[in-house]
């Protein structure tokens, strides 16, 4: 056990002190803080920006109405009357003197028709504001022509009251499902990236030690099995450290955002009601995250022991990555409908259950026996893979020469017996 902790601490501390870990952690934290407050930063730069749009109003009546509706938007759009020709106005826009040209006229039904010109139409936010405001003008004029009461028309466009009530005992409400969907979405990405980055790191680490012949020195003092599990736990701890830094930065960045004026959730944390998250959901998240990582990490460590160079390690882990991607895609598809039979069946397959069973327990009221069965299968598979993998690893780290093949697994078993 003492040697296990030596390998664990050596792996963890060396990786923790490496330039790659420090640089990626600093960049990741900076990006998380930037992205979580991107809209606030953009708003600060765009706060004083005023959009200038030339208006050619053939009716002489639409422009004032349009300005009235645009005054209710957050975008500062200045509509400027223009008395010269449309060609001259177009040249002004091309030269950059104005942001756009809006040509207003009426159709045969005496309703607004507009043509908008700009150097590019990629700035869809303020262009859409103009289009929506003009749509309101059209509705208002059409209402007047038909002799309808505006208040009655407003009632027509009001959303239909549609309350969703779950009859099943313990079923989540629509708001709870939206919140659960958010936290499940986050965890799915965490499991996926943990296996992609840290799982492949284990196989690469083993292959690097073999290619540099360091492995021959290590096995003289520490058993291969101790090495394998020491590396797995060490890199798992490294991943938890980096994820803790990143998630903490994201939590702080979102928690400190200013509240919105309309009372809507100002950040993802408020949307998923993180402070009110059930304790059992957090426990399930940790259990499935750790078991899923251990399962894939053990498999990748074994495969890494069967190759001799880092280049071969990158090739041999590809099937495992594909398996992970398949599980991830199934889970993503299940976010919209987690009650399908396909999702239920795949939640018991050990290579998929860390993501898919957590998807179910996070969004549905799954019977505890199904959860226990899924976790038991996952634990049993991980233990079986660890026992078999330990024997393959013990022989694999001593094998040099040929590239990875299925014959190498048989040879690794034979070397272990000796």
N, C-alpha and C positions, 0 to 999 in steps of 0.2 A: 504493500500500500504506500510505503514511503517513496518507492521508486516511481509509482504512478503520479504522486503529487509533484515529484521533481520534473517529470516529463510535462505534466500539466502546466506548472508554473513557468517552466522554460519556454514552452510554446506560447503561452499567453503573454508573458512579459516581453519576449523578443518581438512578437507581432505588434504588441501595444506600443513599443518604443520605435517601431520602424517608421521611416519617413512616409511610406505609402499610406499607413494607417492615419498618421497625423494629418497629412495633406488632404486625404479623402474626407476625414472627419470635419476638418475646418471648412472645406469647400461645401460639404453636404449641409452643415449647420447654417452657413451663410446663405446657401440657396433656399433652404427651408424658410428662414426668416424673411428672405426677399420675396419668395412666392406667396407666403401667408399674408403678406402686407402689400402685394403688388397693386391691387386696386387703390389702396390708400396713397401709395407712392405716385401712381399715374394721376390720381385726382389732384395731388399737390402741384404737379407740373401743368396739368390742363385747367387748373382752377380759373386762371385769368384769361385763358384763350377764348377769343371771340371769332366765330365763324362769320365770314362776310359773303353773302350770296346776292348776286344781281337778280332782280325780279322784273320780268317783262309781263306786265299784267294788262291783257287786252280788255278785260272787263272793268278795270279800275275799282273793283269791289272785293276781289278775292284776297288781295294782299293784306288789308286790315284785319279781315277775319282770320287769315292764317297766322298773323302776328299775335292775335289774341289767344289762339290755341297753343302756339309755341311758347308763350309766356309761362305756361304751366309745366314746362320741361326743365330739366337741370342744365341742358346745353344752352350756351349763350350764342344764339344765331341772330345775326343782324341782317334783316332783309332790306336791300337798297334798291329803290326805284331807279330805272334806267330808261332814258328817253331816246337813246340812239338806236341804231339797227341791231338786229340779232347777231349779224356777222361781227360787228364791232365789239359787242359784249362777249362773244366767243373768244375773240383775240385777247381781251382783257383777262379772261380766265386762263388761257394758255400761257400768257406772260406771267401769271402768278399774282396779279393784282387783286384777284378775288378767288374765293374757294369754289364757287360754283355759279351756274346760271340756271334760273328757274323760269320757264316760259309758261304762263298761265292763260288758259282760255276756257271756253265752255263748249260742251257737246251739243248735238241737236236737241237733247232733252233738257238743255240749259243747266247741266251739271258740270262741275270742274273737271278739266283735263289738263295734265301737266307734262312737260318735258324737262328733264333735268340733265345738265351737262357739267362735267368736271374733268380735270386732268386724269384722275383715276376715280373709280367708284369703290375702292377698297375701304374707305372710311365709312363703313355702313352705319355706324351708330347715329351720327347726326343727320345723315341722309334719311335714315329710317324715321327719325323724329319728324322731319319735314313731311314725309309720306303719311305718317300716322296723323299728324295735325291736319293735313289736307283731306284725309279720309273723314275726319270729324266735321270739317267744313261741308263736305259732300253730304253726309248724313243729315246735318242741320238744314241744308238747303232742300234736300229731297223731302224732309219732313214738312217743311213749310209749303212746298208745292202741293203735297198731298193733303194739306190741311189737317195734319195729325198733331196731337198734343205731344210736345217733347218729353214730358214726364211719362206718358204712356209708352212712347218709343223706348225710353230708357228701361222701362220694366221688361220690354221684350228682350233686350240684350242682357238682362241680368242672368247670372248663372243659375241653373236649376238647383234648388236645394236637394242634395243627394247624400244622405247619411248612410255610411257603411257600418253595419253591426255584425260582429262575429258571434255566432251562436255556440260554437264549440267552447267547452269549458277551458279556461286558461288561454284562449287564443288572444293574440296581440291585436290591438287596435291599429288603424291605418297609420297614425302618428308613431306608434311604437315600432311598427314594421319599417317605416322610413328611417327611424333612428337606428334600429338593428341592422338594416341594410348598410348604413354608413360604416358602422364599426366592423361588420363582417367584410366589407370591401377593403378596409384598411388592413385587416389581419391577413386576408388572402394575398395581398401584395407583400406583406412582411414575410410570410412563409415562402412565397415564390422567390423573392430576392435573397432571402437568407440561404436557401438551398443553392441558388445560382451563384452567388458570390462566395459564401463561406464554405459550402459543400465542395465546390470545385477547388477551393483553396487547400482543402485537406488532401485531395488526390494529387494536386500539384506539389504540395510540400513533400509527400512521400516519394514521388517521382524525382524530385530535385535531390533529395538525400541519396537516393539510389544512384543517380547519374554521377554524383560527386564522390561516391564510395563512402560517404559518411555513415551510411547504414551499417556497413561492416563493423565499424567501431562501436556504434550504438548497441547492436545486438549482443556484443560481448559483455555488456554490463546490465542491460535492461532487456527483458523478454519482448518479443515482437508484439504480443497481445497487449502488454502494458503500454508499449509505444502507441499502438493504434488508439486505444481508448483515452490515453493521455492527450493525444493530439486532437481527438474529436471533442473532448470536453474543454480543452484549452481554447480551440478556435470557436466553439460554441459560446464560451464566456466572452471571447473577443467580440463576437457578433452582438451579444446582449449589451456589452458596453457601448458599442457604436450606435446600436439602435436606441439605447437609453438617451444618449447625447442628442440624436436626431429628433426623437419624439419629444424630448424635453424642450428643445428649441422650437419645435412646431407648436407645442402647447403654450409656451410663453408668448410666442409671436402672435398666435390667434387670440389668446386670452386678453391681451392688452390692446386689441383693436377697439376703436371707438364705437359705441352703439349706434345703430341706424335710427333715423328719425321716425320711421314708420313702425318701429318696434319689432321688426323681423329679425331673425337670428343674424348676428353680424359675423359669425364665423362657424366653422365646421363643428367646433366643440359644443356650441350652443345648439346646433341643429340636431346632433345625435344625443343631446342631454347627457354628456359625459359624466357630469357630477351625479346624475341619477342612475348611472349604469348599474344593473344588478350585479351583485358580487359573484353569483354563479356564472354569469357570462364571462367575467374576468378570469375566473378559475378555469373554465373550459378553454378560453383563449390561450392561457399559459400551458395547459396540459397538451392540447393538440399542437401548439407551436413547438414545444420541446420534443414531443414524441415524433412528430413529423420530421423535424430536423435530425434527430438521432437516427431515424430509419434511413433517410437518404444519405446522411453523412457516413454511416457505417458502410453502406453499399459503395459509396464513392471512394472511401479509404481502401476498401478491398480491391477495387478496380485499379486504383493508383499503385498498389503494390505489385501488380502484374505487368507493369510497363517499365521501361528503362530510361525514357527521356520525357521531358515536359511536353514536347510536341505530341508524343503518343498519348499522354494523359488527357490532353485536350480532345483527342479523337475518341478515346474510350468512354469518356463521360457523356458523349453526345446522346446515346440511347436513354440515359437516366434523365437528362435535361428534357428530352422529348416527352418522356413519361410524365415529368413534372408539368410541362406545358399542357399536356392533354388534361390532367387533373385541374389545372388552373382554368382552362377554357370551359370545362364542364361546370366548375363552380361559378364562373361568370354568367353562364347561361342560366344557372339555377337561381340567380339573384332575382330574376323576374318571376319565376314560378318554382319555388322550392318544394312543392308538394307532388311533383311528378314521380311516377314509379321509377324512372331511370335515375333520378337523383337519389331516391331512397336506396336503390340497389347499390349504386356506386359509393354510397356513404359507408358501406361495410368493406369495401376493397381497401386493404391497408395502405397502398400507395396513393390513394385518392382521399381516404377518410380524414386526414388532418385538415383538409380544406372543406370537403363536402359535408362531413358530419358537423363540423363547426358552423357551416352555413345553415344547416337545419336547426341546430340547437339555438343559434342566435336569432333566427327568424320565426321558429315554430315552437310549439309545445310538444317536444318529442318525448315519448315514454322513456323513463329512466333506464328500463331494461335494454332498450335499443342502444342507448348511449353507452351503457356498461359493456354491452356485447361488442360494439365498435371499438371501444378503447381496449378491451381485452384482446381482440383480434390484432389490433395495432401493436400492443405490447408484446403479444406472443410472436408476431412476425419479426419485430425488432430483436427480440431475444434469440430467436432461431437464426436470423441473419447474422447476429453478432457471434453466435457459437460457430456457425459454418464459416463466417467471414474471418474469424480469428484464426482458424486453421489454414484458410487460404492465404491470409495475410502473413502468417508465420513462415510459410514456404515461399510465398511470392516475393518477399523482400530479399530473399537469398537467390532469386533467379535472375540471371542476366543472359543476354544474347538475343534470342528471337523476339520479334514484335508481339504484341498482344494477340492471343488467339484462345479459343476455348480449350485447346490442348494444355495451355498453361495452367488452367485451373486444376486439371488432373495431376499435372506435375507438382503443383504446389501442395496438394494433398499427400502425394507420395513423399515429398521432402519432409513434411510435418511428421509423418509416421516414423521416419528414420530418427 
